[in-house]
Amino acid sequence: MAQNPSGPRTLFDKLWDSHAIVTREDGQTLLWVDRHFVHEGSFHAFNKLKERGAKVSRPDLTFGIADHYVPTRRSGRTIDPAIQSMIDQLERNTSENGVLLFGLNDPRQGIVHVVGPEQGLTLPGLLIVCGDSHTSTHGAFGAWGFGIGASEVAHVLMTQTLWQRKPKRMRIMVEGALAPGIGAKDIALSIIARIGADGAQGHAVEYAGSAIRGLSMEGRLTLCNLSIEAGARCGMVAPDETTIDYLRNRPFAPAGGEFERAAEDWLQLRTDESAQFDREITLNAAEIAPVVTWGVSPEDALPITTMVPDPETIPDSGKAAQVRDALAYMDLKPGQRLTDVRIDRVFIGSCTNSRIEDLRAAAEVLAGRKAKVPGLVSPGSSLVKQQAEAEGLDRIFQEAGLEWVESGCSMCVGMNGDIVQPGERCASTTNRNFKGRQGPGARTHLMSPAMVAAAAVTGHLADVRPLIEERS
């Protein structure tokens, strides 16, 4: 749907227009990039620079973070030589190009999509890219964040620009109040279950409505993080006072009077009253229950109170075949109650759910209770870890029987030593549940931190609400 440049515009249109430099005849537009995050996997792009004898164009707008390959059990242990080589390579590439690195020994180290907001590098109105699909997370601030491929990373390193085709615009409204025990992860999985893993394909998504405005910044980060699992190009929430309060006094954010002036501008970043979207959907917050996934796609999600689907009842033969395949991999029976599904371990962490609010939600359920299965808790950054320890959350996790480790992508990606063993079933706060995501043959059920805690203390997928009510 073409829009009149002088007419009402969506938040995304405003961000697009403010970063567009030139548009080619083929419809591709050259965009200015405000922030570029690189991590261990970005070595391919740095190699391209070396081949050309080039340097990073704007090292002041480029930030390195060690997260994907870093081991989370670092104290007194020898790091795997292959992983150490990746970490060393990132250090060399950033050092040779004058790029600030939040490295393994930096007290600010953590997962890129946790560190960016935490440090105030993520600000409203910015265009942010990284060689990681979950860069959509940063849209929680009314920024435009998206993941790019290795050749695009090299293009940004050399030019601080990127060619893109403008996506369509989609608005997802969530109205009403969430019930106790329901959070952003439940909203996100409910959306994906409704529209499908490709339901937002080719769209820039804006989340709006009273339930979204009621979310904390941590909740909005979780929601925008999972936009990519619905096929969206990016997800965003318009800045408001919650955004401003979070950013005040962040290390890289503006300070003093400059911050107050910036905040006035940031609050103007919103969709105009009568701006048109290509697609709109609305959810009722009161109808959202705690959600878990049962299959091998985030769209295979259902309320915990329901049952595993039966492929025999699905008229679409292709979809029925997908369900059969997923059930076979997950070792589930059609019609089995989700609360009867036993688990082998739990994981709390990842760029989706590893911030302080996530850890508090899990600790609230675990306090004074014992986990029936082993598990790992990996905070999203060294600063989150420090804060959690100051609040005594680490003791709650350890007394429940879970392992408290350092920050990193950890068991989400299974490339750093933290994996789910073949055939094991894991209740996880991560973002992807495809076959082998957490390790070869691993079976992953996605859910919120509170729901993972409920699974830990019961030994099976469980509704967290009765456990919360016991405390009230």
Secondary structure, DSSP 4 states (H G I P E B T S, - for coil): ----TTS---HHHHHHHHHEEEE-TTSEEEEE-SEEEE-GGGHHHHHHHHHTT---S-GGGEEEE--SS--S--TT-PPPHHHHHHHHHHHHHHHHTT-EEE-TT-TT-B-HHHHHHHHT---TT-EEEESSGGGGGGGGGT-EEEE--HHHHHHHHHHSEEEEEPPEEEEEEEES-PPTT--HHHHHHHHHHHH-TTTTTTEEEEEESHHHHTS-HHHHHHHHHGGGGGT-SEEE----HHHHHHHTT-TTS--HHHHHHHHHHHTT-S--TT---SEEEEEEGGG---EEE-SSSTTSEEETTSB---GGG-S-HHHHHHHHHHHHHHT--TT-BGGG-B-SEEEE-TTTS-SHHHHHHHHHHHTT---SS-EEE--SBHHHHHHHHHTTHHHHHHHHT-EE--SSSGGGTS-SS--PPTT-EEEE-SS--STTTTSTT-EEEE--HHHHHHHHHHSB---SHHHHHTT-
